[in-house]
Amino acid sequence: MRYNHLGGNKVLNNQMYPMHQQMPQAIMVYPIDPYVVETLMSVKGKQVVLETTRGGISGCLMDVKPDHVVLDTRGRKFFVRICEIVWIMPE
């Protein structure tokens, strides 16, 4: 970022912004796969096997959020990011 000598404007990416105007902000993007979420919702409350990029895990699918699921395995809760799930199989 540099300042223009005329009028105190900021220069960013070859565009001028007046000092009183806010600079553009970064936008976080979270990919959501609606079909995977829908499939997970259909087996909520049931025993499932989830194959993840780190291995398989089985248990009762307790909750489904847009970015993760909660799996109960013998009383222990696991929070698994949906983007790490490779496949889902109801038991």
C-alpha positions, -999 to +999 in steps of 0.1 A: +000+000+000+013+034-008-001+069-004-007+092-033+008+127-028-024+143-041-052+143-017-039+116+007-055+087-011-044+051-006-033+030-036-040-007-035-038-031-065-034+000-087-068+013-075-072+045-055-093+047-024-100+079-005-087+079+031-122+080+045-134+049+025-128+015+040-104-009+023-119-040+008-122-069+033-113-105+027-144-128+025-142-163+041-157-190+019-168-223+034-177-249+009-209-267+018-220-298-001-258-298+002-262-334-010-238-347+016-255-327+043-289-340+031-276-376+031-262-372+066-295-357+078-313-388+065-293-411+088-293-388+118-299-408+150-288-441+133-256-461+135-232-453+107-197-459+095-178-428+083-147-432+062-126-401+066-092-391+052-077-403+085-095-437+086-129-451+095-151-444+126-185-458+135-211-448+159-245-431+163-248-399+142-261-375+168-261-341+150-254-326+116-243-291+110-233-275+076-196-280+082-194-310+107-212-339+123-212-352+158-207-390+161-213-408+194-190-438+198-196-457+230-203-425+249-175-405+234-184-377+211-164-371+179-167-339+158-159-348+122-156-321+095-178-330+066-150-320+041-129-349+056-156-375+050-149-398+020-180-421+023-210-428+046-225-462+053-255-469+075-249-500+097 
